[in-house]
């Protein structure tokens, strides 16, 4: 099996972008389905707060207040949500699906999405939306790791450090192919180590310290905070939000020994589900999530990065996030390659780790 490079080029350091945007306008649906005051969202975890204080909590409450449409929310790993939607293809239940890459691309390739261009989409860069209009990023985000600041006052800096015996049964990452952040572990390792084979050689060695599989990345941070494990994978938005109530949580970015710390954009991308039972309500929710109000709250409430080029965040969270990302090289994965070859990459990981 040939080795395929999964990166293109480094891109500029992250800067918050935020300013004015088109506001949500009321639009009515004439069908019986659209008149039902509900919309069902299948989403990857991370945007809903542990204590009801996340970006989703705020946006969904505001959306219901403004439109009268109640959001029904179903949460799981990115791959899990796509698999569920695929199983329901003949009896569609979801109206909107939100996942991390490459699973939003996978949802599209499985015919699960329909084209829709939300209001404000022209303010989202081309890399953050599908050319065919099937999906668009609603919250930008970056892959990372977390460590327990109490037990490890100085964060690890390299992948190689994680092979040390002190991390035996004290390290865990979510399952590639099931969780978006777990799949990101494979993508980043392939980038940092220069291809599939060297990445799998490393992950095979790392397995000696790995606690075991986890379908949900969000469940790992509480274990790190309590000291049950010392290191886990995650993403900046989710872990930054969690750190507000988990004081021992620190975010870091592994480097290959002798190299720079790296990361890549891992946005929450949303699409309107094909044959959605409440399609018009799904469109309204997508419009609302990309509105000025919602995008201004991505950092201040959700601890993430806005996707709109015309909105510039100046809140305390945005400043802290910019500081956190300083000096970290951001590379751009080849998502088309990853979508095409994801199964083979996951199979290679399973073979390497015995999972």
Secondary structure, 3 states (H helix, E strand, C coil): CCCCCCEEEEECCCCCCCCCCCCCCCCCCCCHHHHCCEEEEEEECCCCCCCCCCHHHHHHHHHHHHHCCEEEEEEECHHHHHHHHHHCCCCCCCCEEEECCCHHHHHHHCCCEECCCCCCHHHECHHHECCCCCCEEEEECEEEEEEECCCCCCCCCECHHHHCHHHCCCEECCCCCCCHHHHHHHHHHHHHHCCHHHHHHHHHHHCCCECCCCCCCHHHHHHHHHCCCCEEEEEHHHHHHHHCCCCCEEEECCECCCCCCEEEECCEEEEEECCCCCHHHHHHHHHHHCCHHHHHHHHHCCCCECCECCCCCCCHHHHHHHHHHCCCEEEEECHHHHHHHHHHHHHHHHHHHCC
